[in-house]
């Protein structure tokens, strides 16, 4: 039985509690959170993660603390040779992320990054459609994420400060999916606005991403408006967000297109040349039940046992962070920005 320590008992930390309780391959041994003084029955509680790491015999650690604490906590785990499942964003800055990547490599410690959507069957199905050539050569992708976060969401102070808006909190998920489908981001251009409740952070915007393979992707987003469109609504992935099954991404290829996350492939009759002059029809693709977070935990258990490498490793987490930071920087500068991976590197080694 794998013994797991959990650092951070906020919103995502609570979901990890539920998943750990249901997973037979591991058990929650201890939790650490200075703001919460209770733990599940039979689980040790610490105010300090350092106390937990030093006092408990753990096999692995899940870090669900505030983002600015990811790097220092990760370094503390690496120094103790403890595998880590790090929630996204990987770290709060590219520089601190690069430091953690380098430390983990030097110590030979595995870090998995919590971009759990990669475990979703629709995300994997979309990748297979693209790789198979079924819709021809991918030309572009259009995405939409629009939701009204409750006012209470912004009662947490850090969410009212730069970095607490939807780019680094929500869009980073979409950027990671796009990297999984299309490869590395070459450049980003973004316009954002702050017309809503918190003038210090963006609440709406539009993003253009160019990938190294020439594919272009656009994303429009807002956390100020109720809508049926977005990953959480469309996938019903998050049990606290009622689903609509409305699709929020569309992929455009030279031989066809498809919608996502409830995959429907649109093509002309296969016996004719693809053309707008020909009828077009859609075919829905069945998907197995969604359980991405549970699958991520099972994968982490294999990482802890040394049976596999992380499905989303620290270099992947840093590359997604760098691409998302480029979006933020573009919104500030008004210019197209390229991702930077630290140490003056132009690319991030695998």
C-alpha positions in Angstrom: 0.0 0.0 0.0 1.5 3.3 -1.1 1.6 5.9 1.7 0.7 9.4 0.4 1.0 12.8 2.0 -1.3 15.6 0.9 -0.2 19.3 1.1 -3.0 21.8 0.8 -6.7 21.2 1.7 -8.3 23.9 -0.4 -10.8 23.2 -3.3 -8.6 20.9 -5.3 -7.1 19.4 -2.1 -10.6 18.3 -1.1 -11.1 16.5 -4.4 -7.8 14.8 -3.8 -9.0 13.7 -0.4 -12.1 12.0 -2.0 -10.0 10.3 -4.7 -7.4 9.0 -2.2 -10.2 7.6 -0.1 -11.6 5.7 -3.1 -8.3 4.4 -4.5 -7.3 0.9 -3.3 -3.6 1.2 -4.4 -2.7 3.9 -1.9 -3.7 5.4 1.4 -3.6 8.9 2.8 -1.2 8.9 5.7 -0.9 12.6 6.5 -2.0 16.1 5.5 -0.4 19.5 5.9 -2.2 22.8 5.8 -1.7 25.8 8.2 -5.2 27.1 7.5 -7.1 23.9 8.2 -6.8 22.2 11.6 -8.7 19.0 10.8 -7.9 15.9 8.9 -9.8 12.8 8.1 -10.1 10.2 10.9 -6.9 8.2 11.3 -4.9 10.7 9.2 -2.1 12.8 10.8 -2.4 16.6 10.5 0.4 19.1 10.4 0.4 22.8 10.1 3.8 22.7 8.4 4.6 20.5 5.3 8.2 20.3 6.6 7.0 18.7 9.8 5.0 16.2 7.8 7.9 15.3 5.5 10.3 14.8 8.4 7.9 12.9 10.7 6.1 10.6 8.4 7.4 7.7 6.3 5.8 8.6 3.0 6.2 7.0 -0.5 4.9 10.1 -2.4 3.4 13.5 -2.0 0.5 15.4 -3.7 1.0 19.2 -3.6 -2.3 21.2 -3.8 -1.0 24.3 -2.0 -1.2 27.8 -3.5 0.8 28.2 -6.6 3.5 30.4 -5.2 4.4 27.6 -2.8 4.8 24.9 -5.4 8.4 25.5 -6.1 9.7 25.6 -2.5 7.5 22.6 -1.5 8.6 20.7 -4.6 12.3 21.4 -3.7 11.7 20.1 -0.2 10.2 16.9 -1.5 13.0 16.4 -4.1 15.6 16.9 -1.4 14.0 14.0 0.5 13.8 11.8 -2.7 10.0 11.8 -2.6 8.0 11.5 -5.9 5.5 14.4 -6.3 2.2 15.0 -8.0 2.2 18.7 -8.4 -1.0 20.5 -9.1 -1.1 23.0 -12.0 0.3 25.6 -12.6 3.6 23.8 -12.2 5.1 26.8 -10.4 4.3 30.5 -10.2 7.2 31.6 -12.4 9.2 30.1 -15.2 12.5 30.8 -13.3 11.3 28.8 -10.2 9.9 26.1 -12.4 13.2 25.8 -14.2 15.0 25.5 -10.8 12.6 22.7 -9.8 13.0 20.8 -13.1 16.8 21.0 -12.8 16.8 19.8 -9.2 14.4 16.9 -9.9 16.6 15.8 -12.9 19.8 16.0 -10.8 18.3 14.0 -7.9 16.5 11.5 -10.2 13.1 12.2 -8.5 9.9 11.9 -10.5 7.5 14.8 -10.6 4.1 14.4 -12.2 2.2 17.6 -13.1 -1.6 17.8 -12.5 -2.8 18.6 -16.0 -5.3 15.9 -15.5 -7.3 16.6 -18.7 -4.8 14.6 -20.6 -6.3 11.5 -19.0 -9.7 12.3 -20.3 -10.9 9.9 -23.1 -12.0 12.8 -25.3 -8.6 14.5 -25.1 -6.9 11.3 -26.1 -9.5 10.6 -28.8 -8.9 14.0 -30.3 -5.2 13.3 -30.5 -5.8 10.0 -32.2 -8.1 11.6 -34.8 -5.4 14.2 -35.5 -2.6 11.6 -35.7 -4.6 9.3 -38.0 -5.0 11.9 -40.7 -8.8 11.3 -40.7 -9.5 15.1 -41.1 -6.4 15.6 -43.3 -3.8 18.2 -42.3 -4.8 20.2 -39.3 -5.2 23.9 -40.2 -6.6 25.5 -37.1 -8.4 25.2 -33.8 -11.1 27.5 -32.2 -11.8 27.4 -28.5 -14.3 29.1 -26.2 -14.4 29.2 -22.4 -17.0 31.4 -20.7 -18.3 31.1 -17.2 -19.6 33.3 -14.4 -17.5 32.6 -11.3 -19.5 33.4 -8.1 -18.6 36.6 -6.2 -17.4 34.5 -3.2 -14.6 33.1 -5.5 -12.9 36.4 -5.3 -13.0 36.7 -1.5 -9.7 34.9 -1.5 -7.1 37.7 -1.7 -4.6 36.1 -4.2 -7.4 35.7 -6.7 -7.8 39.5 -6.8 -4.1 40.1 -7.6 -2.2 39.8 -10.9 -1.9 36.1 -11.7 -5.2 35.2 -10.1 -7.3 35.7 -13.2 -8.5 33.1 -15.7 -5.3 33.1 -17.9 -3.1 31.3 -15.4 -5.9 29.6 -13.5 -8.2 28.4 -16.3 -6.6 28.9 -19.7 -3.5 27.1 -18.7 -5.6 23.9 -19.0 -6.5 24.7 -22.6 -3.0 25.6 -23.4 -1.8 22.2 -22.1 -4.4 20.4 -24.2 -3.4 22.4 -27.3 0.3 21.5 -26.7 -0.7 17.8 -26.3 -2.5 18.0 -29.7 -0.3 20.3 -31.7 3.2 20.4 -30.2 5.1 23.4 -29.0 3.8 27.0 -29.0 6.0 29.2 -31.1 4.3 32.5 -30.3 1.3 34.0 -28.5 -0.7 37.2 -29.0 -3.4 38.2 -26.5 -5.8 41.1 -25.7 -7.5 41.1 -22.3 -9.8 43.4 -20.4 -10.9 44.0 -16.8 -14.4 45.4 -17.0 -15.8 43.3 -14.2 -15.3 42.8 -10.5 -11.5 43.0 -10.1 -9.7 45.7 -12.0 -6.3 44.3 -11.1 -6.7 41.0 -13.0 -8.1 40.2 -16.4 -11.6 38.8 -16.7 -12.0 38.5 -20.4 -9.8 38.1 -23.5 -8.9 36.7 -26.8 -5.8 34.6 -27.6 -4.0 33.7 -30.8 -1.4 30.9 -30.6 1.0 29.9 -33.4 2.5 26.4 -33.1 5.9 25.3 -34.5 4.1 23.1 -37.1 2.2 26.2 -38.4 -1.2 25.4 -36.8 -3.1 28.5 -35.5 -5.4 28.3 -32.5 -7.7 31.0 -31.1 -9.4 31.0 -27.7 -12.0 33.5 -26.4 -12.5 33.5 -22.7 -14.4 35.3 -19.9 -15.1 34.5 -16.2 -17.8 37.2 -16.1 -20.7 35.6 -18.1 -22.9 32.6 -17.5 -22.8 30.4 -20.6 -23.1 26.7 -21.7 -19.7 26.7 -23.3 -16.4 25.6 -21.8 -14.6 22.5 -20.7 -16.4 22.1 -17.4 -19.8 22.6 -18.8 -19.3 20.5 -21.9 -17.5 17.6 -20.3 -19.3 17.5 -16.9 -15.8 16.7 -15.7 -16.1 18.8 -12.5 -18.9 17.4 -10.3 -19.6 20.9 -8.8 -20.3 22.4 -12.2 -23.6 21.2 -13.9 -22.9 20.0 -17.4 -24.5 21.0 -20.7 -22.7 18.7 -23.2 -22.1 21.8 -25.4 -18.9 21.6 -27.4 -16.3 24.3 -26.9 -13.5 23.4 -29.3 -13.6 23.0 -33.1 -10.8 21.5 -35.1 -10.4 22.3 -38.8 -8.6 20.0 -41.2 -8.2 19.8 -45.0 -10.5 16.8 -45.2 -12.9 17.4 -42.4 -13.4 18.9 -38.9 -14.6 17.9 -35.5 -16.1 19.2 -32.3 -14.9 18.6 -28.8 -15.2 17.4 -26.0 -18.3 15.4 -27.1 -16.7 14.4 -30.3 -18.6 14.7 -33.5 -16.6 14.4 -36.8 -17.9 16.4 -39.8 -17.0 15.3 -43.4 -18.2 15.2 -46.9 -19.2 12.0 -48.6 -15.9 10.0 -48.9 -16.7 9.3 -52.6 -16.4 13.0 -53.5 -13.7 15.6 -53.4 -14.1 17.7 -50.1 -15.9 20.9 -51.0 -18.4 23.4 -49.6 -20.5 22.6 -52.6 -21.1 19.1 -51.3 -23.3 18.0 -48.4 -21.6 17.5 -45.0 -22.7 15.3 -42.2 -21.5 14.5 -38.7 -20.8 11.3 -36.9 -20.8 11.2 -33.1 -17.9 9.2 -31.5 -18.7 7.2 -28.3 -16.5 7.8 -25.4 -15.9 5.7 -22.2 -16.9 7.3 -18.8 -14.8 10.3 -17.7 -12.6 9.8 -14.6 -9.5 11.8 -15.4 -8.5 12.7 -11.9 -8.9 9.1 -10.7 -6.8 7.9 -13.7 -4.2 10.5 -12.8 -3.9 9.2 -9.3 -3.6 5.6 -10.6 -0.9 6.8 -12.9 0.9 8.5 -10.0 0.8 5.3 -8.0 2.7 3.6 -10.9 5.2 6.4 -10.9 5.8 6.0 -7.1 6.3 2.2 -7.6 8.8 2.9 -10.3 6.7 1.2 -12.9 6.3 4.1 -15.3 7.4 7.7 -15.9 5.0 10.6 -15.3 2.4 11.0 -18.1 2.8 14.8 -17.7 6.4 15.4 -16.5 8.0 18.5 -15.1 9.4 19.6 -18.5 5.9 19.4 -19.9 4.5 21.4 -17.0 7.2 24.1 -17.4 6.6 24.3 -21.2 2.8 24.8 -20.6 3.6 27.4 -18.0 6.0 29.2 -20.3 3.4 29.3 -23.1 0.8 30.6 -20.7 3.1 33.3 -19.3 3.8 34.4 -22.9 0.0 35.0 -23.2 0.1 37.1 -20.1 3.2 39.0 -21.3 1.5 39.7 -24.7 -1.6 41.1 -23.0 0.7 43.5 -21.1 3.1 44.5 -23.9 0.6 44.5 -26.8 3.1 42.5 -28.8 3.5 39.0 -29.9 5.5 37.1 -27.4 7.6 33.8 -27.5 7.7 31.4 -24.6 10.9 31.6 -22.6 12.0 28.6 -20.6 14.6 30.2 -18.4 18.4 30.0 -18.3 18.3 31.9 -21.7 17.2 28.7 -23.3 15.2 28.9 -26.6 13.7 25.5 -26.1 13.1 23.1 -23.3 14.8 19.7 -23.5 12.5 16.7 -23.0 
